């Protein structure tokens, strides 16, 4: 499993705690966050966790990470068409990218159609959840990878955010 842009370690660290056999890779562009997550994993004794300080666009081009992961996660750090370019290159054929999103993602899912196709994915499911206590709506969008990522993706660092595939 890989978590791209992990921030404070959600959802990767809770999943690793619940399923300790998962081999986890965390990628984040801020070394300060990577150092924090390294400290947390060492303090609570989590094993088989690799921390990578780097931009997703660069790390996804490395052979040891490209098309290698069964599941890749990302929180709502960008629109889905951008997240697809940052995350789908990590997913192996037959694997799944799970994007965590807020309320009503229908427009975003529709807008991401081209990026899903270009990056060799296929929309799998959109799961709706309601958070306890605050009763707010969240969604998890899963995209299944149907073929290897084309060599032209991801584009150079910063380009997916500035010029999303639409």
N, C-alpha and C positions, 0 to 999 in steps of 0.2 A: 504494500500500500504506500502511496505517496500523498502527501498533503502539500499543496502548493499555496504559498503565501499564508503560512500557518498562523501568523499573528501570535496570540497567546497560547496556541496549541489546541485549538478547537476546530474540527472534531477529533483530530488525530490522537491526542493524549488520552481522552476518555475512552476512545475505542481500543487503544493499546492496553489500558488498564483492564477493560472488560474482556479483551481477547489477547492475552499476553503472548500467544504464539505468532501473532502478526509480525512480519518484518516490515518496519516502518521507515520511510525516508521523509524528512521534512525539508522543504526548500523555502527559503525566505531571503529577500534582498537586503534586509537589515541585519547586520551582524549582531547588534545589541539584542535583538529578539532571539537569534540563534544561540547566543551565550546564555540568555535567560532559560530557554528551553533545554539546553544542555544541563544547566544547573538543576532544573526541575527533574529531569529524567534520571540524573545521577543520584539526586537526593532520595527519590522514591524507589530507586533500584530497578528501573526499566531497562531491559536488555534488547538487543537487536533494533536499535534506533540510530539511524544515520542522520546527521544534521549537515545540510549543505547551505552555505552562504553564497548566494548568487541569484541572478535574475532567471526566471523561468525560461525566458527566450534563449538564454545561453546554455543552461543546464540541459534543456531538452534536446540540444544538438549533440550531446555527448553520448557515444554508443552504449555506455553502461546504463543510461537512463532512458534512452529513446525507445519507445514501443516495448517497455519492459514490465509495466505494473498491471496487476489484476484489477486494482481499483485505485482511482485518483480522486481526491476530494479538494474542494475549494469553497470558501464561504463567499458571501456576496460582496466581494471586493471590486468587482467590475461587472459590466453588462455581460450577458451570456455569450454574445458573439465574440467578445474579447477573451472571456474565460476559456472558451473552446480552443482558441489559438494558443493560449498559455498552458492548457492542461491536456488536451487530447494527444499531443505528441508524446506524452509519457505513457499513455495507456497501450497495452498490448492488444493485438487483434483478439476479439472476443471478450476483452475486459470492459470495464464500466467507468465512466466519469460521473461523479455525483456532485452537483452544484447545489449549494444551500442558498435559497432565495427567500425573500419576504413575501408579502401579500400579493396576490394576483399577478403571476408571472406570464400570463398568456401572451401579451404583446411582445414581451422580451423573447419568449420562445419562438414566436412567429418571425421576429426580426433576425433570429439566429439561424434560420433555415439554411442559408448559403454557407455559413461557417461550419455548420454540422456536416453538410455534404462535402465541402472542400477538404475538410480534415478527416474524412472517411469515418464519420460517425452516423448514427441513426438514433433518433429520439426513441427512448425506451418507455419511460413512465414519468409522470408528474405526480408526486405524492403530496397530499395536503395534510398538514398537521396543525393542531391548535395547542399553543403553549399553555401549560397549567398556570393558574393564578392570574396572569394578565390577559388570558383569553385571546391573544393575538395570533394571527394566521401566519404560517410559514410553509415553504414548499421545498422539496428536494426533487431536483430534475436529474434523471439518469439518462445518460447517452451511451449506447453500446458502440464500441469500435468495431468496424466491419473490415478494415484493411489497414495496412501500414500508412503512416503519415507521409504525404508527399514531401520530397526533399526541400521544396521551397518554403516549408513551414517548420517552426515558427519564423516569422520575419524578424529583422534586427530588433534589438531591445528598444522599447518605447514605441515602435511602429504600430503594433496591434491596438494600443490604446488610442493613438492619434488618428489612425486610419483603420477602424474596424471593418471586418468583412461584413457587408450588408447586401 
